[in-house]
């Protein structure tokens, strides 16, 4: 039972108790005197009887008072016992260890939580110390905290680790206060220890989720930015020069798509381990998303030249290591990396600035052919800003007069127009004419191509109606980008756009590249089959530069092939190009496919193509691309 600390002040006595005590005292004091004097009044019988009655009354009153006091004490004792029982019930119900220790750190009380941890009954706990009950390295810390309370009278609030009899180590938040006697001296301590193990584990899990990548266990972008900020502050204070390396795995998406996410995740884990093992001890290797890693090198040298040399050497070392094949399930996977590097110097740049510089250099590495190292230069930032401005302007140009469709006709052997291709042109209000080779690639990469694709199809439908109104019924070809074709709603979008103007779909040809079709053959076949049912025909653009595989050509519902203009530059003079063109024409005849040759610029090229059965010719020899309105007004139409 828990010891009760009594109030040291004088207890309050009610009036009835005081009167009872006085009566008992008077009875005890005067009764002998009354008996002694009874002989002197023996000669007076009335007085004697009066005295006897008074004594009897006093004795009766004293007896009644004594009985009443006994009942009162019993009632108070029961009340105290009940109060003590309630207090112990409350303390045992608390989900915390509550205990009292004396100056020798021996337990004087422990609630059920304490007894449960020690696997002891309450009587067996009393008089023992923690050293008697446990054998754990954490006891030294517990004893040190207890002695601070006992010897110095401090109030202690701290975390303590405790190992129970099963060996499980738990963390407790303990509050310990001194117990004082009537003179204000410390006679012991009272402690309350709450188990915070689950709370600590939850905090640690939340911290890991916030600061670490769950797949590789590496620091994530948030922690990386914090560490870069710290490194930049030290560098600003003159600690030297550091560097930042941004690494992006080449063609990782192909592995992930072809072999599944399990193989892709395993590959990322192996790569992260390689990077960690090869990086200096004071560096940080972080995964900031997808297949992109960043290595922070906080101190590489005292000057820029030394740091740049060290950064390039490490980057080349990492690049060579990433080239080594990874073996998974007896299969070898190539995993090279494009690396961008920038220096951390005391030049006032922010954390985001240096991270952007490393990322820009990495993209320059990819653009230069992948699997190489590129160092950030100021010109790269200018180029990046130019690119962002172009992207912004292109997004706002869609649906305005800046973008227009030009028509380039296609001719047969007799010189008659048998078809046309629509080509997009961009006339920027400030920059002037911008090459399609420049802005189409940008649109494909940023996703703007999806909006451009819808706009192109709408303009093609409008062009078909305009040509029909002028008595022309030949088909029109438009280019379909790989990103647009791979969209899950591509077929439904085409249907929706064709319904609006009621355009003749049987005079519409979609030009797609070989790479677009070969990436997911069955999906491509399904989409092409649905669209050919509407009347749309398909042409393989730039044929001969890709796979040129007869096996898949037979499976697709194709209408024509377009010979890439690169094969016509030196034709018919170049024997290799001449042989390739003849082979394509012969193969197309066997597959009953129409052939269009683009990029025809000389009469010799036209004569060679016509002589070997090419169906349609397109190029500057016949006509340059021109606005549709201009084409409709030209005499050749």
FIFI-879718 format. One record per residue (C-alpha): residue number from 0; residue in one letter; x, y, z. Coordinates in steps of 0.5 Angstrom, whole numbers, plus 500, padded with zeros to 3 digits. Layout:
REM FIFI-879718
(zaro NUM 'a' (X Y Z))
...
//
This chain:
REM FIFI-879718
(zaro 0 'x' (500 500 500))
(zaro 1 'x' (502 507 499))
(zaro 2 'x' (505 511 505))
(zaro 3 'x' (500 517 507))
(zaro 4 'x' (504 523 509))
(zaro 5 'x' (500 526 515))
(zaro 6 'x' (499 534 516))
(zaro 7 'x' (503 536 521))
(zaro 8 'x' (499 542 524))
(zaro 9 'x' (495 541 530))
(zaro 10 'x' (488 537 528))
(zaro 11 'x' (482 540 529))
(zaro 12 'x' (477 537 534))
(zaro 13 'x' (470 539 534))
(zaro 14 'x' (466 541 540))
(zaro 15 'x' (462 534 542))
(zaro 16 'x' (469 531 542))
(zaro 17 'x' (472 536 547))
(zaro 18 'x' (466 536 552))
(zaro 19 'x' (466 528 552))
(zaro 20 'x' (474 529 553))
(zaro 21 'x' (473 534 559))
(zaro 22 'x' (467 530 562))
(zaro 23 'x' (471 523 562))
(zaro 24 'x' (477 527 565))
(zaro 25 'x' (473 530 571))
(zaro 26 'x' (470 524 572))
(zaro 27 'x' (477 521 573))
(zaro 28 'x' (479 526 577))
(zaro 29 'x' (473 528 582))
(zaro 30 'x' (471 521 583))
(zaro 31 'x' (476 519 588))
(zaro 32 'x' (476 525 592))
(zaro 33 'x' (468 524 592))
(zaro 34 'x' (469 517 595))
(zaro 35 'x' (474 520 600))
(zaro 36 'x' (469 525 603))
(zaro 37 'x' (463 520 603))
(zaro 38 'x' (465 519 610))
(zaro 39 'x' (464 526 612))
(zaro 40 'x' (457 526 610))
(zaro 41 'x' (455 519 612))
(zaro 42 'x' (451 523 617))
(zaro 43 'x' (447 526 612))
(zaro 44 'x' (443 520 608))
(zaro 45 'x' (440 525 603))
(zaro 46 'x' (447 528 601))
(zaro 47 'x' (450 521 600))
(zaro 48 'x' (445 519 595))
(zaro 49 'x' (445 525 592))
(zaro 50 'x' (453 524 591))
(zaro 51 'x' (452 517 589))
(zaro 52 'x' (447 519 583))
(zaro 53 'x' (452 524 581))
(zaro 54 'x' (458 519 581))
(zaro 55 'x' (453 514 577))
(zaro 56 'x' (451 519 572))
(zaro 57 'x' (458 522 571))
(zaro 58 'x' (461 514 570))
(zaro 59 'x' (455 513 565))
(zaro 60 'x' (457 519 561))
(zaro 61 'x' (464 517 561))
(zaro 62 'x' (462 511 558))
(zaro 63 'x' (458 513 553))
(zaro 64 'x' (463 518 551))
(zaro 65 'x' (468 513 551))
(zaro 66 'x' (464 508 546))
(zaro 67 'x' (462 514 542))
(zaro 68 'x' (470 516 541))
(zaro 69 'x' (471 509 539))
(zaro 70 'x' (466 509 534))
(zaro 71 'x' (469 515 531))
(zaro 72 'x' (476 513 531))
(zaro 73 'x' (473 506 527))
(zaro 74 'x' (469 511 522))
(zaro 75 'x' (475 515 521))
(zaro 76 'x' (480 509 520))
(zaro 77 'x' (475 506 515))
(zaro 78 'x' (475 512 511))
(zaro 79 'x' (482 513 511))
(zaro 80 'x' (483 505 509))
(zaro 81 'x' (478 507 503))
(zaro 82 'x' (481 513 501))
(zaro 83 'x' (488 509 501))
(zaro 84 'x' (485 504 497))
(zaro 85 'x' (482 509 492))
(zaro 86 'x' (489 512 491))
(zaro 87 'x' (492 506 490))
(zaro 88 'x' (487 504 485))
(zaro 89 'x' (488 510 481))
(zaro 90 'x' (495 510 481))
(zaro 91 'x' (495 503 479))
(zaro 92 'x' (490 505 473))
(zaro 93 'x' (495 510 470))
(zaro 94 'x' (499 508 464))
(zaro 95 'x' (506 510 467))
(zaro 96 'x' (511 507 472))
(zaro 97 'x' (510 511 479))
(zaro 98 'x' (514 510 485))
(zaro 99 'x' (518 512 491))
(zaro 100 'x' (525 511 493))
(zaro 101 'x' (528 513 500))
(zaro 102 'x' (535 516 500))
(zaro 103 'x' (539 510 499))
(zaro 104 'x' (535 509 493))
(zaro 105 'x' (531 503 495))
(zaro 106 'x' (524 503 493))
(zaro 107 'x' (518 505 498))
(zaro 108 'x' (513 504 493))
(zaro 109 'x' (511 502 486))
(zaro 110 'x' (505 502 483))
(zaro 111 'x' (502 496 478))
(zaro 112 'x' (506 498 472))
(zaro 113 'x' (513 498 476))
(zaro 114 'x' (511 491 479))
(zaro 115 'x' (509 489 472))
(zaro 116 'x' (516 491 469))
(zaro 117 'x' (520 488 475))
(zaro 118 'x' (515 481 475))
(zaro 119 'x' (515 482 483))
(zaro 120 'x' (509 483 488))
(zaro 121 'x' (509 490 491))
(zaro 122 'x' (511 487 498))
(zaro 123 'x' (517 484 494))
(zaro 124 'x' (519 490 491))
(zaro 125 'x' (520 494 497))
(zaro 126 'x' (527 495 500))
(zaro 127 'x' (530 493 493))
(zaro 128 'x' (534 498 489))
(zaro 129 'x' (534 498 481))
(zaro 130 'x' (541 495 482))
(zaro 131 'x' (538 489 485))
(zaro 132 'x' (533 488 480))
(zaro 133 'x' (536 489 473))
(zaro 134 'x' (542 488 470))
(zaro 135 'x' (543 493 464))
(zaro 136 'x' (548 499 462))
(zaro 137 'x' (542 504 462))
(zaro 138 'x' (542 503 470))
(zaro 139 'x' (548 508 471))
(zaro 140 'x' (544 514 467))
(zaro 141 'x' (538 512 472))
(zaro 142 'x' (542 512 478))
(zaro 143 'x' (546 519 476))
(zaro 144 'x' (539 522 475))
(zaro 145 'x' (536 519 482))
(zaro 146 'x' (542 522 486))
(zaro 147 'x' (541 529 483))
(zaro 148 'x' (534 529 486))
(zaro 149 'x' (537 526 493))
(zaro 150 'x' (543 530 493))
(zaro 151 'x' (541 537 490))
(zaro 152 'x' (534 537 491))
(zaro 153 'x' (533 538 483))
(zaro 154 'x' (527 536 479))
(zaro 155 'x' (529 532 473))
(zaro 156 'x' (525 531 467))
(zaro 157 'x' (529 527 462))
(zaro 158 'x' (529 521 457))
(zaro 159 'x' (531 514 460))
(zaro 160 'x' (532 507 457))
(zaro 161 'x' (530 501 461))
(zaro 162 'x' (531 494 459))
(zaro 163 'x' (525 489 462))
(zaro 164 'x' (526 482 464))
(zaro 165 'x' (525 480 457))
(zaro 166 'x' (531 484 455))
(zaro 167 'x' (526 489 451))
(zaro 168 'x' (529 496 451))
(zaro 169 'x' (524 501 452))
(zaro 170 'x' (524 509 452))
(zaro 171 'x' (521 512 458))
(zaro 172 'x' (520 520 459))
(zaro 173 'x' (521 521 467))
(zaro 174 'x' (520 526 472))
(zaro 175 'x' (523 526 479))
(zaro 176 'x' (522 530 484))
(zaro 177 'x' (524 531 491))
(zaro 178 'x' (520 529 497))
(zaro 179 'x' (521 533 504))
(zaro 180 'x' (520 532 511))
(zaro 181 'x' (517 537 516))
(zaro 182 'x' (524 540 516))
(zaro 183 'x' (525 541 509))
(zaro 184 'x' (530 536 508))
(zaro 185 'x' (530 531 502))
(zaro 186 'x' (528 524 505))
(zaro 187 'x' (527 521 498))
(zaro 188 'x' (524 522 491))
(zaro 189 'x' (518 521 487))
(zaro 190 'x' (518 519 480))
(zaro 191 'x' (513 518 474))
(zaro 192 'x' (516 515 468))
(zaro 193 'x' (512 514 462))
(zaro 194 'x' (513 509 456))
(zaro 195 'x' (514 513 450))
(zaro 196 'x' (517 508 446))
(zaro 197 'x' (512 508 440))
(zaro 198 'x' (512 515 440))
(zaro 199 'x' (519 515 439))
(zaro 200 'x' (519 510 433))
(zaro 201 'x' (513 514 430))
(zaro 202 'x' (517 520 430))
(zaro 203 'x' (523 517 427))
(zaro 204 'x' (519 514 422))
(zaro 205 'x' (516 520 420))
(zaro 206 'x' (523 523 420))
(zaro 207 'x' (525 518 415))
(zaro 208 'x' (519 519 411))
(zaro 209 'x' (521 526 411))
(zaro 210 'x' (528 526 410))
(zaro 211 'x' (530 519 407))
(zaro 212 'x' (528 516 400))
(zaro 213 'x' (524 509 402))
(zaro 214 'x' (527 505 396))
(zaro 215 'x' (534 506 397))
(zaro 216 'x' (534 509 404))
(zaro 217 'x' (538 515 402))
(zaro 218 'x' (537 522 404))
(zaro 219 'x' (532 525 399))
(zaro 220 'x' (531 532 396))
(zaro 221 'x' (529 536 403))
(zaro 222 'x' (535 533 407))
(zaro 223 'x' (539 535 401))
(zaro 224 'x' (537 542 400))
(zaro 225 'x' (538 543 408))
(zaro 226 'x' (545 540 407))
(zaro 227 'x' (547 544 401))
(zaro 228 'x' (545 550 405))
(zaro 229 'x' (549 548 411))
(zaro 230 'x' (555 547 406))
(zaro 231 'x' (554 554 403))
(zaro 232 'x' (554 557 409))
(zaro 233 'x' (561 554 411))
(zaro 234 'x' (563 556 404))
(zaro 235 'x' (561 563 405))
(zaro 236 'x' (565 563 411))
(zaro 237 'x' (571 561 408))
(zaro 238 'x' (572 554 408))
(zaro 239 'x' (574 552 401))
(zaro 240 'x' (570 550 395))
(zaro 241 'x' (565 544 394))
(zaro 242 'x' (562 541 388))
(zaro 243 'x' (555 538 386))
(zaro 244 'x' (554 532 382))
(zaro 245 'x' (547 531 378))
(zaro 246 'x' (547 524 376))
(zaro 247 'x' (541 521 371))
(zaro 248 'x' (541 514 369))
(zaro 249 'x' (541 513 361))
(zaro 250 'x' (535 509 358))
(zaro 251 'x' (533 507 365))
(zaro 252 'x' (525 508 363))
(zaro 253 'x' (526 502 358))
(zaro 254 'x' (529 497 363))
(zaro 255 'x' (523 499 368))
(zaro 256 'x' (518 499 362))
(zaro 257 'x' (521 492 359))
(zaro 258 'x' (523 488 365))
(zaro 259 'x' (518 491 371))
(zaro 260 'x' (518 496 377))
(zaro 261 'x' (521 490 381))
(zaro 262 'x' (527 490 377))
(zaro 263 'x' (527 497 376))
(zaro 264 'x' (527 498 383))
(zaro 265 'x' (533 493 385))
(zaro 266 'x' (537 497 379))
(zaro 267 'x' (536 503 383))
(zaro 268 'x' (538 500 390))
(zaro 269 'x' (545 497 386))
(zaro 270 'x' (546 504 383))
(zaro 271 'x' (545 508 390))
(zaro 272 'x' (550 503 393))
(zaro 273 'x' (555 504 388))
(zaro 274 'x' (555 511 388))
(zaro 275 'x' (555 511 396))
(zaro 276 'x' (561 506 396))
(zaro 277 'x' (565 511 391))
(zaro 278 'x' (564 517 394))
(zaro 279 'x' (568 521 399))
(zaro 280 'x' (566 520 407))
(zaro 281 'x' (564 527 408))
(zaro 282 'x' (560 527 402))
(zaro 283 'x' (552 526 401))
(zaro 284 'x' (549 522 396))
(zaro 285 'x' (541 523 395))
(zaro 286 'x' (536 520 391))
(zaro 287 'x' (531 526 389))
(zaro 288 'x' (527 523 384))
(zaro 289 'x' (526 517 379))
(zaro 290 'x' (533 515 377))
(zaro 291 'x' (536 522 379))
(zaro 292 'x' (541 522 384))
(zaro 293 'x' (545 528 387))
(zaro 294 'x' (552 528 390))
(zaro 295 'x' (554 534 395))
(zaro 296 'x' (562 534 396))
(zaro 297 'x' (562 540 401))
(zaro 298 'x' (570 541 401))
(zaro 299 'x' (574 539 395))
(zaro 300 'x' (580 544 396))
(zaro 301 'x' (582 551 398))
(zaro 302 'x' (581 554 391))
(zaro 303 'x' (577 553 384))
(zaro 304 'x' (582 550 380))
(zaro 305 'x' (583 545 385))
(zaro 306 'x' (576 543 387))
(zaro 307 'x' (574 543 379))
(zaro 308 'x' (579 538 378))
(zaro 309 'x' (577 534 384))
(zaro 310 'x' (570 534 382))
(zaro 311 'x' (571 532 374))
(zaro 312 'x' (576 526 377))
(zaro 313 'x' (570 524 381))
(zaro 314 'x' (565 524 376))
(zaro 315 'x' (569 521 371))
(zaro 316 'x' (570 515 376))
(zaro 317 'x' (563 515 378))
(zaro 318 'x' (561 515 370))
(zaro 319 'x' (566 509 369))
(zaro 320 'x' (563 505 375))
(zaro 321 'x' (556 506 372))
(zaro 322 'x' (558 503 366))
(zaro 323 'x' (559 496 369))
(zaro 324 'x' (553 491 367))
(zaro 325 'x' (548 489 373))
(zaro 326 'x' (547 482 373))
(zaro 327 'x' (539 481 375))
(zaro 328 'x' (536 474 375))
(zaro 329 'x' (542 472 370))
(zaro 330 'x' (540 478 365))
(zaro 331 'x' (545 483 364))
(zaro 332 'x' (543 490 364))
(zaro 333 'x' (547 496 362))
(zaro 334 'x' (546 502 366))
(zaro 335 'x' (550 508 364))
(zaro 336 'x' (549 515 367))
(zaro 337 'x' (550 522 365))
(zaro 338 'x' (553 527 370))
(zaro 339 'x' (553 534 371))
(zaro 340 'x' (557 538 375))
(zaro 341 'x' (558 545 378))
(zaro 342 'x' (562 548 384))
(zaro 343 'x' (560 551 391))
(zaro 344 'x' (563 558 391))
(zaro 345 'x' (563 564 396))
(zaro 346 'x' (559 568 390))
(zaro 347 'x' (552 569 394))
(zaro 348 'x' (549 564 390))
(zaro 349 'x' (543 560 393))
(zaro 350 'x' (541 553 394))
(zaro 351 'x' (536 553 389))
(zaro 352 'x' (541 556 384))
(zaro 353 'x' (547 551 385))
(zaro 354 'x' (542 545 384))
(zaro 355 'x' (539 548 378))
(zaro 356 'x' (546 549 375))
(zaro 357 'x' (548 542 376))
(zaro 358 'x' (541 539 373))
(zaro 359 'x' (543 544 367))
(zaro 360 'x' (550 541 366))
(zaro 361 'x' (547 534 367))
(zaro 362 'x' (542 536 361))
(zaro 363 'x' (547 538 357))
(zaro 364 'x' (551 532 358))
(zaro 365 'x' (544 528 356))
(zaro 366 'x' (544 532 350))
(zaro 367 'x' (551 531 348))
(zaro 368 'x' (550 524 347))
(zaro 369 'x' (549 521 354))
(zaro 370 'x' (554 517 358))
(zaro 371 'x' (559 523 359))
(zaro 372 'x' (560 529 364))
(zaro 373 'x' (559 536 363))
(zaro 374 'x' (561 542 367))
(zaro 375 'x' (556 548 368))
(zaro 376 'x' (558 554 364))
(zaro 377 'x' (554 561 364))
(zaro 378 'x' (552 560 357))
(zaro 379 'x' (548 554 359))
(zaro 380 'x' (544 558 364))
(zaro 381 'x' (543 563 358))
(zaro 382 'x' (541 557 354))
(zaro 383 'x' (536 555 359))
(zaro 384 'x' (533 561 360))
(zaro 385 'x' (532 562 352))
(zaro 386 'x' (529 555 352))
(zaro 387 'x' (524 557 358))
(zaro 388 'x' (522 563 354))
(zaro 389 'x' (521 559 348))
(zaro 390 'x' (517 554 351))
(zaro 391 'x' (512 560 354))
(zaro 392 'x' (511 563 348))
(zaro 393 'x' (510 557 344))
(zaro 394 'x' (504 555 349))
(zaro 395 'x' (501 562 348))
(zaro 396 'x' (502 561 341))
(zaro 397 'x' (497 555 340))
(zaro 398 'x' (490 558 337))
(zaro 399 'x' (493 565 335))
(zaro 400 'x' (496 567 328))
(zaro 401 'x' (503 566 330))
(zaro 402 'x' (502 558 328))
(zaro 403 'x' (500 556 321))
(zaro 404 'x' (499 550 317))
(zaro 405 'x' (503 550 310))
(zaro 406 'x' (501 545 305))
(zaro 407 'x' (507 542 301))
(zaro 408 'x' (504 538 295))
(zaro 409 'x' (506 531 292))
(zaro 410 'x' (506 529 285))
(zaro 411 'x' (506 523 281))
(zaro 412 'x' (510 521 275))
(zaro 413 'x' (505 525 270))
(zaro 414 'x' (506 531 274))
(zaro 415 'x' (499 531 277))
(zaro 416 'x' (498 533 285))
(zaro 417 'x' (496 526 288))
(zaro 418 'x' (496 529 295))
(zaro 419 'x' (499 534 300))
(zaro 420 'x' (503 534 307))
(zaro 421 'x' (501 539 312))
(zaro 422 'x' (507 542 316))
(zaro 423 'x' (506 547 322))
(zaro 424 'x' (510 554 322))
(zaro 425 'x' (511 559 327))
(zaro 426 'x' (512 566 326))
(zaro 427 'x' (514 569 332))
(zaro 428 'x' (512 576 333))
(zaro 429 'x' (519 578 336))
(zaro 430 'x' (524 572 334))
(zaro 431 'x' (521 572 327))
(zaro 432 'x' (521 565 323))
(zaro 433 'x' (523 559 328))
(zaro 434 'x' (525 552 325))
(zaro 435 'x' (520 546 326))
(zaro 436 'x' (526 542 328))
(zaro 437 'x' (527 547 334))
(zaro 438 'x' (520 548 337))
(zaro 439 'x' (517 541 335))
(zaro 440 'x' (523 537 339))
(zaro 441 'x' (521 542 345))
(zaro 442 'x' (514 541 345))
(zaro 443 'x' (515 534 345))
(zaro 444 'x' (519 534 351))
(zaro 445 'x' (515 539 355))
(zaro 446 'x' (508 536 353))
(zaro 447 'x' (505 542 349))
(zaro 448 'x' (505 537 343))
(zaro 449 'x' (499 534 345))
(zaro 450 'x' (495 541 345))
(zaro 451 'x' (499 542 338))
(zaro 452 'x' (497 535 336))
(zaro 453 'x' (489 537 337))
(zaro 454 'x' (490 543 333))
(zaro 455 'x' (494 540 327))
(zaro 456 'x' (488 535 326))
(zaro 457 'x' (483 541 327))
(zaro 458 'x' (487 545 322))
(zaro 459 'x' (487 539 317))
(zaro 460 'x' (480 538 317))
(zaro 461 'x' (479 545 316))
(zaro 462 'x' (484 544 310))
(zaro 463 'x' (480 538 307))
(zaro 464 'x' (474 542 307))
(zaro 465 'x' (477 548 303))
(zaro 466 'x' (480 544 298))
(zaro 467 'x' (474 540 297))
(zaro 468 'x' (470 547 296))
(zaro 469 'x' (475 548 290))
(zaro 470 'x' (474 541 287))
(zaro 471 'x' (480 538 290))
(zaro 472 'x' (479 531 293))
(zaro 473 'x' (486 528 294))
(zaro 474 'x' (488 526 301))
(zaro 475 'x' (492 530 306))
(zaro 476 'x' (498 528 311))
(zaro 477 'x' (499 530 318))
(zaro 478 'x' (505 528 323))
(zaro 479 'x' (503 525 329))
(zaro 480 'x' (508 525 335))
(zaro 481 'x' (510 519 339))
(zaro 482 'x' (507 522 345))
(zaro 483 'x' (501 524 342))
(zaro 484 'x' (500 517 339))
(zaro 485 'x' (502 514 346))
(zaro 486 'x' (496 517 350))
(zaro 487 'x' (491 512 352))
(zaro 488 'x' (485 517 349))
(zaro 489 'x' (488 518 343))
(zaro 490 'x' (483 514 339))
(zaro 491 'x' (477 518 342))
(zaro 492 'x' (480 525 341))
(zaro 493 'x' (481 523 334))
(zaro 494 'x' (474 521 334))
(zaro 495 'x' (471 527 337))
(zaro 496 'x' (475 532 333))
(zaro 497 'x' (473 529 327))
(zaro 498 'x' (465 529 329))
(zaro 499 'x' (466 537 330))
(zaro 500 'x' (467 539 322))
(zaro 501 'x' (464 532 319))
(zaro 502 'x' (471 532 315))
(zaro 503 'x' (472 526 310))
(zaro 504 'x' (476 522 315))
(zaro 505 'x' (478 517 308))
(zaro 506 'x' (482 523 306))
(zaro 507 'x' (486 524 312))
(zaro 508 'x' (493 520 313))
(zaro 509 'x' (497 520 319))
(zaro 510 'x' (504 520 319))
(zaro 511 'x' (508 516 325))
(zaro 512 'x' (515 514 326))
(zaro 513 'x' (517 507 326))
(zaro 514 'x' (520 508 333))
(zaro 515 'x' (513 510 335))
(zaro 516 'x' (510 503 333))
(zaro 517 'x' (515 499 335))
(zaro 518 'x' (515 501 342))
(zaro 519 'x' (508 497 344))
(zaro 520 'x' (506 493 338))
(zaro 521 'x' (500 491 340))
(zaro 522 'x' (497 497 343))
(zaro 523 'x' (499 501 336))
(zaro 524 'x' (496 495 332))
(zaro 525 'x' (489 496 336))
(zaro 526 'x' (489 504 335))
(zaro 527 'x' (491 503 328))
(zaro 528 'x' (485 498 327))
(zaro 529 'x' (480 503 330))
(zaro 530 'x' (482 509 326))
(zaro 531 'x' (483 505 320))
(zaro 532 'x' (475 503 321))
(zaro 533 'x' (474 511 321))
(zaro 534 'x' (477 511 314))
(zaro 535 'x' (484 514 316))
(zaro 536 'x' (490 511 313))
(zaro 537 'x' (497 511 316))
(zaro 538 'x' (504 512 313))
(zaro 539 'x' (511 510 316))
(zaro 540 'x' (515 517 316))
(zaro 541 'x' (522 517 315))
(zaro 542 'x' (522 510 313))
(zaro 543 'x' (529 506 313))
(zaro 544 'x' (532 510 319))
(zaro 545 'x' (529 506 324))
(zaro 546 'x' (528 498 324))
(zaro 547 'x' (525 497 317))
(zaro 548 'x' (523 490 320))
(zaro 549 'x' (518 486 315))
(zaro 550 'x' (516 482 321))
(zaro 551 'x' (512 488 324))
(zaro 552 'x' (511 491 317))
(zaro 553 'x' (506 486 315))
(zaro 554 'x' (502 486 322))
(zaro 555 'x' (501 494 322))
(zaro 556 'x' (495 496 317))
(zaro 557 'x' (499 501 313))
(zaro 558 'x' (498 505 307))
(zaro 559 'x' (504 508 305))
(zaro 560 'x' (512 509 306))
(zaro 561 'x' (515 515 306))
(zaro 562 'x' (523 514 304))
(zaro 563 'x' (527 519 308))
(zaro 564 'x' (530 525 305))
(zaro 565 'x' (537 523 307))
(zaro 566 'x' (537 517 302))
(zaro 567 'x' (536 522 296))
(zaro 568 'x' (542 527 297))
(zaro 569 'x' (547 523 293))
(zaro 570 'x' (542 519 289))
(zaro 571 'x' (543 516 284))
(zaro 572 'x' (550 518 284))
(zaro 573 'x' (551 514 291))
(zaro 574 'x' (551 507 289))
(zaro 575 'x' (549 505 297))
(zaro 576 'x' (543 510 297))
(zaro 577 'x' (541 508 290))
(zaro 578 'x' (541 500 293))
(zaro 579 'x' (537 502 299))
(zaro 580 'x' (532 506 295))
(zaro 581 'x' (531 501 290))
(zaro 582 'x' (530 496 296))
(zaro 583 'x' (525 500 299))
(zaro 584 'x' (521 500 293))
(zaro 585 'x' (521 493 291))
(zaro 586 'x' (519 491 299))
(zaro 587 'x' (513 496 298))
(zaro 588 'x' (511 493 292))
(zaro 589 'x' (511 486 295))
(zaro 590 'x' (507 489 301))
(zaro 591 'x' (502 493 297))
(zaro 592 'x' (504 499 300))
(zaro 593 'x' (504 506 296))
(zaro 594 'x' (511 510 297))
(zaro 595 'x' (512 517 297))
(zaro 596 'x' (519 520 297))
(zaro 597 'x' (520 527 300))
(zaro 598 'x' (526 531 299))
(zaro 599 'x' (526 531 292))
(zaro 600 'x' (530 537 290))
(zaro 601 'x' (533 535 283))
(zaro 602 'x' (531 532 276))
(zaro 603 'x' (536 526 277))
(zaro 604 'x' (533 524 283))
(zaro 605 'x' (526 525 280))
(zaro 606 'x' (527 521 274))
(zaro 607 'x' (531 515 278))
(zaro 608 'x' (525 515 283))
(zaro 609 'x' (520 515 277))
(zaro 610 'x' (524 509 273))
(zaro 611 'x' (523 505 279))
(zaro 612 'x' (516 505 281))
(zaro 613 'x' (516 511 286))
(zaro 614 'x' (508 513 287))
(zaro 615 'x' (509 520 289))
(zaro 616 'x' (514 525 290))
(zaro 617 'x' (515 531 294))
(zaro 618 'x' (520 536 295))
(zaro 619 'x' (523 543 293))
(zaro 620 'x' (524 541 286))
(zaro 621 'x' (516 541 285))
(zaro 622 'x' (514 546 290))
(zaro 623 'x' (516 549 297))
(zaro 624 'x' (511 549 303))
(zaro 625 'x' (506 555 302))
(zaro 626 'x' (500 557 306))
(zaro 627 'x' (494 554 304))
(zaro 628 'x' (490 560 302))
(zaro 629 'x' (496 561 297))
(zaro 630 'x' (496 554 294))
(zaro 631 'x' (489 555 293))
(zaro 632 'x' (490 561 289))
(zaro 633 'x' (496 559 285))
(zaro 634 'x' (496 557 278))
(zaro 635 'x' (498 550 279))
(zaro 636 'x' (492 548 283))
//
